[in-house]
Every structure is written in C-alpha cells, then in structure tokens.
Amino acid sequence: MIRTLVVDDESLIRAGLRFIIESAPDVEVVGEAEDGDQAVDVVRRLKPDVVLMDVRMPRYDGLAATSAIRRLAPAPAVIILTTFDTDDHVFTALEAGACGFLLKDTSPHDLIRAIRLAHAGDSMLSPRVTRRLIHRLTTDQPIRRRRDALARLEALTGREREVLIEVGLGRSNTEIAARLNMSEATVKSHISHLFDKLAVTNRVQVAIAAYRAGLVD
C-alpha cells in the first residue's frame, strides 16, 4: 500500500481527497493535517510515502512545509495540489523538492496516477502547468543563465547527458531504456548519478536543468 498524507486547511476537501484516494486498491490515507506546521509533525510521526500538499494555508504555508519535509530523512515525495497555478508557486514548489504540481480540477484518475508515479520516483505536472513551465523556461532564458546551466552539466558523462535529455522530454525509465538500448536498472543508476551531480532530489528538477541548458526544446 502507498501510504499517503493529505494536507489542506479545509476539512471538506480533505474528506473528498480521502474518498478519491481510498477508492484505489493500492493507496491509503494514513493521516491528515490542516496546515504546514502540523504536516511536518505528522510526517515525522507517521512517515508516509507521499504527501498531497495545499499551498495557501494559515501559519505555515505548503511551500515552506514542502521544503521542510524534503529535508527530513527519510523524505516522502510531495505533490502540490492547489487551485493556484502562478509561475512563482510552480517554481518555488519544484525548487523546494516537490515532484508534482496538480490543480484541484485534476481528475480522480490523474490524481491516483500522480500518487503512484511519485511513489515510484517519477513526476507529474498538470498539462496547463507543464505548458506554462516549458514556455517560461524556453522563452525567458537569459544568455548568462543558460551558460550557468550548461556549466552545471560539465561533470556529466555523455551517457548521463543522454539520459538527462530523455528525462527532460518526460520519458519514463522503460521508454528511456528502450530508446538508449540499456536496462532499466542502468537507467535508474544514471538518474541516481544525475541527482548527485546536479544536487537535485527528483526528476522534475533534472528536467528543469535540461531546459535551462537549452538541451530540450
């Protein structure tokens, strides 16, 4: 079972999310929290696999809580689930270590899929957020920033750079293995090396590195 924590300041939304999540045979809600501060405490106590995190909450918002949770050991995957899709929220959440950013109009099917992907170490962004993210990364790209982004990749081997591009294109480990003629275990090993060399914690951040360097259109 994928152990999930639901964080939202509205009890009705928490109840609705619990109903949707527990309709899946392999996912369960092990706890709830009504603000970011409480979420960090519950994560320490219950050690969930995945956290569904709202952004705007009293006292301690979801972005600050995401950053705090991702510094814990072990750290669960965090999916931001919100009605707000502003660029600042998206970038702050991803830089804080969130592996997904979904809007609250996401279908139940896609919500369950996002939880499963997060638990497997993959990422998922809502289509609208993905389009905005790609647009910002590819059109608002100063030369100096791109040069700095390329400098970050100098420590990568040629094979690691190929895997980086495939991750940037949103391909799964299975798809990358087929395209690059390697085993899935080897793909996972390369991605682990990317995490270490780029000082990131999830695939979304790897993809952002590829976009910023101009390796993915």
Secondary structure by P-SEA (a helix, b strand, c coil): cbbbbbbcccaaaaaaaaaaaacccccccccccccaaaaaaaaaaccccccccccccccccaaaaaaaaaacccccbbbbbcccccaaaaaaaaaacccccccccccaaaaaaaaaaaaaccccccaaaaaaaaaaacccccaaaaaaaaaaaccccaaaaaaaaaaaacccaaaaaaaacccaaaaaaaaaaaaaaaccccaaaaaaaaaaacccc
